[in-house]
Amino acid sequence: MANFKKCIILLALTVFCLTDSFSASAELSPRDSVVKIFVTSSRMDYFRPWQAIGNQAASGSGCIISGNRIITNAHVIDSATFIQVRKESDPRKYTAKIESVANDSDLAILSVNDPEFFKNTVPAQFGELPFLQDSVIVIGFPEGGDKISITGGVVSRIELVPYSKSGKKLIAVQIDAAINPGNSGGPVYQNGKVVGIAMQVMNNSQNIGYIIPTPVINHFLEDLNDKHYDGFPSLGVEARNTENKSLRDFYQLEKIDGGVLVTRVLQYSPAEKILREGDTIVEVENVPLAVDGTYEFRKNERLFFTHIINSKYMGESLQLKIVRNGNPTDVSVQLTEYTNLVPPPQHFVRPPYYIYGGLIFSVLSADLLKSWGQSWWEKAPVPFLNYLVGTGILNEKGKREVVVLLDVLPDDINVGYLDFGNEVISKVNGKEFGSFEEFIKLVESNPSQYCVFETEQKVPIIISTDNIDQITKEILNRNNIPAQFSADVASWRIGPQ
C-alpha cells in the first residue's frame, strides 16, 4: 500500500510539473499564443489541370510569434482559399492571409490585419534543440473536441528524416506525445519556450510523432529577413559509405579516416562541374566525416553530413575536402538554387497544361504523382516513377522537365489513341526537347501535315494538323474546358494567342 501511495504522489508531481511551467511566469502564457486555424482549400486537379477538385474544410493549429505573425505547417494551409484564426480566450474568428510558405520545411507564416486579434497575447519565445529523454508538451487543437489540448511526452530520437510535405531530409525530433489531426502546426514547449512545431506521425505505429525543431524554424525565419524565401540548399550528389576495405584500397583511401564516396553528381546541381563520381568527401566545413557519412553533432549524438549543408543559406559557399585519385584537395561549392527533374510539391502553383487535338499534355511533378492518393508510389504509372527511383533519375539527356501525356479527349482526330494516357513523351516530329516550353514551340512551329508525338516506349501518336486549331476548339467546347493552355504556356506559343 505504501508503494502504491508513492506512485500516486509521483504521478501527481509529474502532472503538476507539466502544467505548472505554464503558470510560473506572469509574463509568459503559452496557451494565449496558441491559435486554432480554420482553412477552406481548393486543391488543383492534376489530371484535369484547368480546374480544381472543389472546396474542402479542415483545421489545424498555430502559434503567435514576434512581429504579429502566426507560424504553422505549410500543409495546414495547403491550397487555401480562405483562412480564419481563433484564440482559445476569444470566441471570435479573425481573417488571416498567407505571408510566406516553405514547402521544403513544411512551415508557413500567416498574418492578421486586425490589431484586436493580438491583444492579450505574448509572442512565443524559441528555445534550443532538446536532448534525448527531455520532457516536452504539445499544445494544439486536435480532432475530438473544440477546446485546446495539452499532452506531455519525451524526446526519443533526433535524426534527419524525410518531411512528408516535400520529401526533403531535414533534422526532426521524434516524441512519444500524441500528435493527432488538428495538432499540426501547434507549438511544442519545453520550460516555457517553443522547441518545435508539431508536424507528422509515423503511420501504422503508436505514439511516434515528429516535430520541426528550432534549427529548422530559425533557418526559415532568418531566410525571410529579405522578404523572400529561398529554401534549404542541396549539394546535388548521391553518396555511399566507405566501410569496405577493398573499396577504400581501390580509391586510395588507406591513409584517410572516414569519408563518403560520391556515386552520382546530379545534372544542373551546385556540385556539377566541381565534384566527380569517384570523389571521396572527407570533410564538410572542416568537420571530418566517418565512413558512414555521419559526424559528431553533440556528445554521443551523430547526424548525417547533409545537416551541415542544411544549415547553410542559398548563395553561400560550402567548403569541402575531397580525395580524388588518392590526392586530398579543397574545393568550394556555391549553393545555388537547384530543383530535381521531378519538382517537389508546390500545391499553390497551378500546373501547366496544353491541349492539342484532344491530347492533354503537362509536366511530371510530385504533385501529379501524389494525385494517385495514399500509397501513390505503388499506384502511379511505372514510367513516371522511374524518374524518381529508376534509370530516369540519371537524367542523362539533361532535361529540365519531363513532359507527359495525361489523357485523350475523344474525337475523330484521335481515334485509336483513346487508351493512351500517363505516357512520357520523348520526341516531337523526331526532335528531342528538354523542357515543356521547348515542347510547345516544337508543336507550334511544325510545318508538316502531321504532328508526330513519340512516347518513351517509341510508340508514335500521329495527329493531322489540318484545321487543328478549329478541331481543338470544338473539343474544348464539348468538354467545357475554358482554355486550350495555361497562362504560362500562352507566352511560349508561336501562333495566335
C-alpha positions as CSV (number, residue, x, y, z in Angstrom):
1,M,0.0,0.0,0.0
2,A,2.9,2.4,0.8
3,N,4.4,1.8,-2.7
4,F,1.0,2.4,-4.2
5,K,0.8,5.8,-2.4
6,K,4.3,6.7,-3.5
7,C,3.3,6.0,-7.2
8,I,0.2,8.3,-6.8
9,I,2.3,11.1,-5.3
10,L,4.9,10.8,-8.1
11,L,2.2,10.8,-10.8
12,A,0.6,13.9,-9.2
13,L,4.0,15.7,-9.1
14,T,4.6,14.8,-12.8
15,V,1.3,16.3,-13.8
16,F,1.9,19.3,-11.7
17,C,5.3,19.9,-13.3
18,L,3.9,19.7,-16.8
19,T,1.2,22.2,-16.1
20,D,2.9,24.5,-13.6
21,S,5.6,25.5,-16.1
22,F,2.8,27.4,-17.9
23,S,1.7,29.4,-14.9
24,A,5.1,30.0,-13.2
25,S,5.7,33.3,-15.1
26,A,3.1,36.0,-15.3
27,E,4.9,37.4,-18.3
28,L,4.6,34.4,-20.5
29,S,1.4,32.4,-21.1
30,P,2.0,29.8,-23.9
31,R,-1.7,28.9,-24.1
32,D,-2.5,32.5,-25.1
33,S,-0.1,32.2,-28.0
34,V,-1.7,29.1,-29.5
35,V,-4.4,29.5,-32.1
36,K,-6.8,27.3,-34.0
37,I,-6.7,27.7,-37.8
38,F,-9.8,27.2,-39.9
39,V,-9.0,26.6,-43.6
40,T,-11.1,26.3,-46.7
41,S,-9.0,24.9,-49.5
42,S,-9.5,24.2,-53.2
43,R,-6.9,21.7,-54.4
44,M,-5.9,21.5,-58.0
45,D,-6.9,18.6,-60.2
46,Y,-3.6,17.4,-61.7
47,F,-5.4,15.1,-64.0
48,R,-7.6,18.0,-65.3
49,P,-5.2,20.8,-64.7
50,W,-7.6,23.6,-65.8
51,Q,-9.8,23.0,-62.8
52,A,-9.8,22.5,-59.0
53,I,-11.2,19.4,-57.2
54,G,-13.5,21.5,-55.1
55,N,-13.7,23.2,-51.7
56,Q,-12.7,21.3,-48.6
57,A,-12.7,22.4,-44.9
58,A,-10.1,21.5,-42.4
59,S,-8.4,22.8,-39.3
60,G,-5.0,23.0,-37.7
61,S,-3.0,24.8,-35.0
62,G,-0.6,27.7,-35.0
63,C,1.5,29.8,-32.7
64,I,1.8,33.6,-32.4
65,I,5.4,34.8,-32.8
66,S,7.2,38.2,-33.0
67,G,6.0,40.7,-35.5
68,N,2.3,39.9,-35.1
69,R,2.9,36.7,-37.1
70,I,1.5,33.2,-36.8
71,I,3.7,30.2,-37.6
72,T,2.1,26.9,-38.6
73,N,2.7,24.0,-41.0
74,A,2.6,24.6,-44.7
75,H,0.4,21.5,-45.1
76,V,-2.2,23.1,-42.8
77,I,-2.9,25.9,-45.2
78,D,-2.2,23.9,-48.4
79,S,-4.2,25.3,-51.4
80,A,-6.1,27.6,-49.0
81,T,-8.7,30.0,-50.5
82,F,-9.9,31.3,-47.1
83,I,-8.3,31.2,-43.6
84,Q,-9.6,32.2,-40.2
85,V,-7.8,32.0,-36.8
86,R,-9.2,31.9,-33.3
87,K,-7.6,32.2,-29.8
88,E,-8.8,30.0,-27.0
89,S,-9.7,33.1,-24.9
90,D,-11.7,34.8,-27.7
91,P,-14.7,33.2,-29.4
92,R,-14.4,35.5,-32.5
93,K,-12.7,34.3,-35.6
94,Y,-10.3,36.6,-37.5
95,T,-9.5,36.5,-41.2
96,A,-5.8,35.6,-41.9
97,K,-3.7,35.6,-45.0
98,I,-0.6,33.8,-46.1
99,E,2.6,35.7,-45.9
100,S,5.2,33.0,-46.7
101,V,5.3,29.3,-47.4
102,A,8.2,26.9,-47.2
103,N,7.2,23.6,-48.7
104,D,10.6,22.0,-48.1
105,S,10.4,22.5,-44.4
106,D,6.6,22.4,-44.1
107,L,6.4,25.8,-42.5
108,A,4.2,28.9,-43.2
109,I,3.6,32.3,-41.8
110,L,0.2,33.9,-41.5
111,S,-0.8,37.5,-40.7
112,V,-3.9,39.1,-39.3
113,N,-4.7,42.7,-40.2
114,D,-7.0,43.3,-37.3
115,P,-4.8,44.5,-34.3
116,E,-7.5,43.4,-31.9
117,F,-6.5,39.8,-32.5
118,F,-3.1,40.3,-30.9
119,K,-4.4,41.9,-27.7
120,N,-3.7,40.0,-24.5
121,T,-1.2,37.7,-26.3
122,V,2.5,37.3,-25.8
123,P,4.7,36.2,-28.7
124,A,6.2,32.8,-28.2
125,Q,9.9,32.6,-27.5
126,F,12.1,29.9,-29.1
127,G,14.3,27.6,-27.2
128,E,17.1,25.3,-28.1
129,L,17.1,21.8,-29.6
130,P,16.1,19.4,-26.8
131,F,18.1,16.4,-25.8
132,L,17.1,12.8,-25.7
133,Q,14.7,11.9,-22.8
134,D,13.8,15.6,-22.3
135,S,10.2,16.2,-21.5
136,V,8.1,18.3,-23.8
137,I,4.5,19.5,-24.1
138,V,2.4,19.6,-27.3
139,I,-0.4,22.2,-27.4
140,G,-3.0,22.5,-30.1
141,F,-6.5,21.8,-31.3
142,P,-6.6,18.1,-32.3
143,E,-9.8,16.5,-33.6
144,G,-12.2,15.1,-31.0
145,G,-13.1,18.4,-29.4
146,D,-13.1,22.2,-29.8
147,K,-11.0,23.1,-26.8
148,I,-7.3,23.4,-26.5
149,S,-5.4,20.2,-25.8
150,I,-2.2,19.7,-23.9
151,T,-0.3,16.4,-23.9
152,G,3.1,15.5,-22.5
153,G,5.8,13.4,-24.0
154,V,9.5,12.5,-24.1
155,V,12.1,13.1,-26.8
156,S,13.0,9.6,-28.1
157,R,15.1,10.3,-31.2
158,I,16.8,13.1,-33.1
159,E,17.8,12.5,-36.7
160,L,17.3,13.5,-40.3
161,V,14.0,12.3,-41.8
162,P,12.1,13.0,-45.0
163,Y,9.5,15.6,-44.3
164,S,6.2,14.3,-45.7
165,K,5.3,17.6,-47.3
166,S,8.4,17.7,-49.6
167,G,10.4,14.5,-49.1
168,K,13.4,16.7,-48.2
169,K,15.6,15.2,-45.4
170,L,15.9,17.7,-42.5
171,I,16.6,17.3,-38.8
172,A,13.5,16.3,-36.9
173,V,12.7,15.4,-33.3
174,Q,10.7,12.2,-32.5
175,I,8.5,12.3,-29.5
176,D,6.0,9.9,-27.9
177,A,3.4,12.6,-27.1
178,A,0.1,12.2,-29.0
179,I,0.1,14.2,-32.3
180,N,-3.3,13.8,-34.0
181,P,-5.0,15.5,-37.0
182,G,-5.5,19.1,-35.9
183,N,-2.3,19.2,-33.8
184,S,-0.3,20.0,-37.0
185,G,1.3,23.5,-36.8
186,G,0.9,23.7,-33.0
187,P,3.9,24.5,-30.8
188,V,5.9,22.1,-28.7
189,Y,7.1,23.6,-25.4
190,Q,9.9,23.0,-23.0
191,N,10.4,25.2,-20.0
192,G,8.1,27.8,-21.3
193,K,9.8,28.1,-24.7
194,V,8.9,26.7,-28.1
195,V,11.3,23.9,-29.1
196,G,9.4,22.7,-32.1
197,I,6.3,22.7,-34.3
198,A,4.1,19.5,-34.5
199,M,4.4,18.1,-38.0
200,Q,3.7,14.5,-38.7
201,V,3.2,11.0,-37.3
202,M,4.5,7.6,-38.5
203,N,1.7,5.6,-40.0
204,N,0.9,2.1,-38.6
205,S,2.7,2.9,-35.3
206,Q,1.8,4.0,-31.8
207,N,2.9,7.3,-30.3
208,I,5.6,8.1,-32.9
209,G,5.3,11.7,-33.8
210,Y,7.7,14.2,-35.3
211,I,8.2,17.9,-34.6
212,I,10.1,20.5,-36.7
213,P,12.8,21.7,-34.3
214,T,14.1,25.2,-33.8
215,P,17.2,24.8,-36.0
216,V,14.8,24.4,-39.0
217,I,12.4,27.1,-37.7
218,N,15.2,29.6,-37.2
219,H,16.6,28.9,-40.6
220,F,13.2,29.5,-42.1
221,L,12.7,32.8,-40.3
222,E,16.2,34.0,-41.0
223,D,15.7,33.3,-44.7
224,L,12.7,35.5,-44.6
225,N,14.6,38.6,-43.5
226,D,14.8,39.8,-47.1
227,K,11.0,39.1,-47.6
228,H,11.8,36.3,-49.9
229,Y,12.1,32.6,-49.1
230,D,15.0,30.8,-50.9
231,G,14.8,27.5,-49.2
232,F,17.2,24.9,-47.9
233,P,20.2,24.3,-50.3
234,S,21.2,21.0,-51.7
235,L,24.7,19.8,-52.8
236,G,23.3,17.6,-55.6
237,V,25.2,14.4,-55.1
238,E,24.5,10.8,-54.1
239,A,27.0,9.2,-51.8
240,R,27.6,5.9,-50.1
241,N,29.6,4.6,-47.2
242,T,33.3,3.6,-47.4
243,E,33.3,0.8,-44.8
244,N,34.6,-1.9,-47.2
245,K,38.3,-2.2,-47.0
246,S,38.7,-3.3,-50.7
247,L,36.7,-0.2,-51.7
248,R,38.9,2.1,-49.6
249,D,42.0,0.5,-51.1
250,F,40.7,0.9,-54.6
251,Y,40.0,4.6,-54.1
252,Q,43.4,5.1,-52.4
253,L,42.0,5.9,-49.0
254,E,44.5,3.9,-46.9
255,K,45.8,6.9,-45.2
256,I,42.4,8.7,-44.8
257,D,40.0,8.1,-42.0
258,G,36.3,8.2,-42.9
259,G,34.6,9.8,-45.9
260,V,31.8,9.1,-48.2
261,L,32.1,8.1,-51.9
262,V,30.3,10.2,-54.5
263,T,28.4,7.8,-56.7
264,R,26.4,10.3,-58.7
265,V,26.5,14.1,-59.5
266,L,23.1,15.4,-60.5
267,Q,22.6,17.5,-63.6
268,Y,22.3,21.2,-63.0
269,S,23.1,20.8,-59.3
270,P,25.6,23.1,-57.5
271,A,28.1,20.2,-57.4
272,E,28.1,19.7,-61.2
273,K,31.5,20.6,-62.8
274,I,33.1,20.6,-59.3
275,L,32.7,17.1,-58.0
276,R,33.1,13.9,-59.9
277,E,31.9,10.3,-59.5
278,G,34.6,8.5,-57.5
279,D,35.5,11.5,-55.4
280,T,35.5,10.9,-51.6
281,I,34.2,13.7,-49.4
282,V,36.2,13.5,-46.1
283,E,35.4,16.9,-44.6
284,V,32.5,19.4,-44.8
285,E,33.1,22.9,-43.4
286,N,36.2,21.5,-41.7
287,V,34.1,18.8,-40.0
288,P,35.5,15.3,-40.5
289,L,33.1,12.6,-41.7
290,A,33.0,9.0,-40.6
291,V,32.8,6.1,-43.1
292,D,29.0,6.2,-42.8
293,G,28.8,9.9,-43.6
294,T,28.0,11.0,-40.1
295,Y,29.7,13.5,-37.8
296,E,29.7,14.2,-34.1
297,F,26.8,16.7,-33.7
298,R,26.7,16.7,-29.9
299,K,28.2,14.5,-27.3
300,N,27.1,10.9,-28.0
301,E,25.0,12.1,-30.9
302,R,25.7,11.8,-34.6
303,L,24.0,13.2,-37.7
304,F,24.4,12.7,-41.4
305,F,26.6,15.3,-43.1
306,T,23.7,16.8,-45.1
307,H,22.7,18.6,-41.8
308,I,25.7,20.8,-42.2
309,I,24.6,21.7,-45.7
310,N,21.1,22.3,-44.5
311,S,22.5,24.9,-42.0
312,K,23.8,27.0,-44.9
313,Y,21.8,29.5,-46.9
314,M,21.2,29.8,-50.6
315,G,24.1,31.7,-52.3
316,E,26.7,30.8,-49.6
317,S,29.8,28.7,-50.3
318,L,30.3,25.3,-48.9
319,Q,33.9,24.2,-48.2
320,L,34.7,20.5,-48.8
321,K,37.9,18.4,-48.5
322,I,37.8,15.6,-51.0
323,V,40.2,12.8,-52.1
324,R,40.4,12.4,-55.9
325,N,42.7,9.8,-57.3
326,G,44.4,9.5,-53.9
327,N,45.1,13.2,-53.6
328,P,43.5,15.3,-50.9
329,T,42.2,18.7,-52.2
330,D,40.0,21.5,-51.0
331,V,37.1,22.7,-53.1
332,S,34.4,25.3,-52.7
333,V,30.8,24.8,-54.0
334,Q,28.4,27.8,-54.3
335,L,25.0,26.6,-53.1
336,T,22.8,27.9,-55.9
337,E,19.1,27.1,-56.3
338,Y,18.5,23.6,-57.6
339,T,15.4,21.6,-58.3
340,N,15.2,17.9,-59.1
341,L,14.0,16.8,-62.5
342,V,10.7,15.9,-60.8
343,P,9.9,19.1,-58.8
344,P,8.8,18.7,-55.2
345,P,5.2,19.6,-54.2
346,Q,4.2,23.1,-54.9
347,H,0.4,22.9,-54.3
348,F,-0.1,26.7,-54.6
349,V,1.2,26.7,-58.1
350,R,-1.3,25.9,-60.9
351,P,0.2,23.1,-63.1
352,P,0.9,24.0,-66.7
353,Y,-1.0,22.2,-69.5
354,Y,-1.5,22.2,-73.2
355,I,-4.2,20.6,-75.3
356,Y,-3.7,19.7,-78.9
357,G,-6.2,17.7,-80.9
358,G,-7.7,16.4,-77.6
359,L,-4.3,15.2,-76.3
360,I,-3.7,16.7,-72.8
361,F,0.0,17.4,-72.0
362,S,1.5,18.5,-68.7
363,V,4.7,18.2,-66.7
364,L,5.7,15.4,-64.4
365,S,5.8,16.6,-60.7
366,A,5.5,15.3,-57.2
367,D,2.0,16.9,-57.1
368,L,0.9,14.8,-60.1
369,L,2.3,11.6,-58.6
370,K,0.6,12.2,-55.3
371,S,-2.7,12.5,-57.1
372,W,-2.8,8.7,-57.1
373,G,-3.6,9.1,-53.3
374,Q,-2.3,7.0,-50.5
375,S,0.5,4.6,-51.4
376,W,0.9,6.6,-54.6
377,W,4.3,5.1,-55.1
378,E,2.6,1.7,-55.7
379,K,-0.3,3.1,-57.9
380,A,1.4,5.7,-60.1
381,P,2.5,4.6,-63.6
382,V,5.9,3.0,-63.7
383,P,7.2,5.3,-66.5
384,F,6.5,8.2,-64.1
385,L,8.0,6.5,-61.0
386,N,11.2,5.7,-63.0
387,Y,12.1,9.4,-62.8
388,L,12.1,9.2,-59.0
389,V,13.8,5.8,-58.4
390,G,14.7,4.2,-61.7
391,T,17.0,4.9,-64.6
392,G,15.2,8.2,-65.4
393,I,16.7,9.8,-62.3
394,L,20.1,9.8,-64.0
395,N,18.8,12.5,-66.4
396,E,21.4,11.5,-68.9
397,K,19.9,13.8,-71.6
398,G,20.0,16.8,-69.3
399,K,16.3,17.5,-69.3
400,R,14.8,20.4,-67.3
401,E,11.3,18.9,-67.3
402,V,9.6,15.7,-68.2
403,V,6.6,16.2,-70.5
404,V,3.7,13.7,-70.0
405,L,0.5,12.8,-71.9
406,L,-2.1,12.8,-69.2
407,D,-5.2,11.7,-71.2
408,V,-7.0,11.9,-74.5
409,L,-10.4,13.7,-75.0
410,P,-12.2,11.6,-77.6
411,D,-12.7,12.9,-81.1
412,D,-12.4,11.7,-84.7
413,I,-8.9,13.1,-84.9
414,N,-7.5,10.9,-82.2
415,V,-9.5,7.7,-82.7
416,G,-7.2,4.8,-82.0
417,Y,-5.3,6.7,-79.3
418,L,-8.1,6.8,-76.7
419,D,-6.4,4.2,-74.5
420,F,-3.2,6.3,-74.4
421,G,-2.6,8.2,-71.2
422,N,0.0,8.6,-68.5
423,E,2.8,8.4,-71.1
424,V,6.1,10.1,-71.1
425,I,6.7,12.0,-74.4
426,S,10.3,11.9,-75.6
427,K,10.1,13.5,-79.1
428,V,8.0,15.7,-81.4
429,N,8.5,15.2,-85.1
430,G,11.7,13.3,-84.4
431,K,13.2,16.0,-82.3
432,E,14.1,15.8,-78.6
433,F,13.4,18.6,-76.1
434,G,14.4,19.5,-72.6
435,S,11.5,21.4,-71.3
436,F,7.8,22.0,-71.6
437,E,8.5,25.3,-73.3
438,E,10.7,23.6,-76.0
439,F,8.0,21.0,-76.4
440,I,5.3,23.7,-77.0
441,K,7.5,25.5,-79.5
442,L,8.2,22.3,-81.5
443,V,4.5,21.6,-81.8
444,E,3.5,25.2,-82.6
445,S,6.3,25.6,-85.3
446,N,5.5,22.3,-87.0
447,P,5.2,23.0,-90.8
448,S,4.2,19.4,-91.6
449,Q,0.8,17.9,-92.4
450,Y,1.2,15.7,-89.4
451,C,2.4,16.2,-85.8
452,V,4.1,13.1,-84.5
453,F,4.5,12.6,-80.8
454,E,6.7,9.7,-79.7
455,T,6.4,8.1,-76.3
456,E,9.3,6.9,-74.3
457,Q,8.5,3.4,-75.4
458,K,8.9,4.6,-79.0
459,V,5.2,4.4,-79.8
460,P,4.1,7.1,-82.3
461,I,1.0,9.2,-81.9
462,I,0.2,10.9,-85.2
463,I,-2.2,13.8,-85.4
464,S,-3.2,15.6,-88.6
465,T,-2.5,19.3,-88.5
466,D,-5.3,20.1,-91.0
467,N,-7.7,22.6,-89.4
468,I,-6.2,21.6,-86.0
469,D,-7.0,24.9,-84.2
470,Q,-10.7,24.6,-85.0
471,I,-10.9,21.0,-84.1
472,T,-9.2,21.6,-80.8
473,K,-11.6,24.5,-80.1
474,E,-14.6,22.2,-80.7
475,I,-13.1,19.6,-78.4
476,L,-12.7,22.2,-75.7
477,N,-16.3,23.4,-76.1
478,R,-17.7,19.9,-75.9
479,N,-15.8,19.2,-72.7
480,N,-16.5,22.6,-71.1
481,I,-12.8,23.4,-70.9
482,P,-12.2,27.2,-70.5
483,A,-8.8,27.4,-72.3
484,Q,-6.5,25.3,-74.5
485,F,-3.5,26.1,-72.4
486,S,-2.5,27.5,-69.0
487,A,-1.4,31.1,-68.6
488,D,2.3,30.4,-68.6
489,V,2.1,28.5,-71.9
490,A,0.5,31.5,-73.6
491,S,3.8,33.4,-73.6
492,W,5.6,30.4,-75.3
493,R,3.2,30.0,-78.2
494,I,4.2,31.0,-81.7
495,G,0.7,31.0,-83.2
496,P,-2.2,33.4,-82.3
497,Q,-2.7,34.0,-78.6
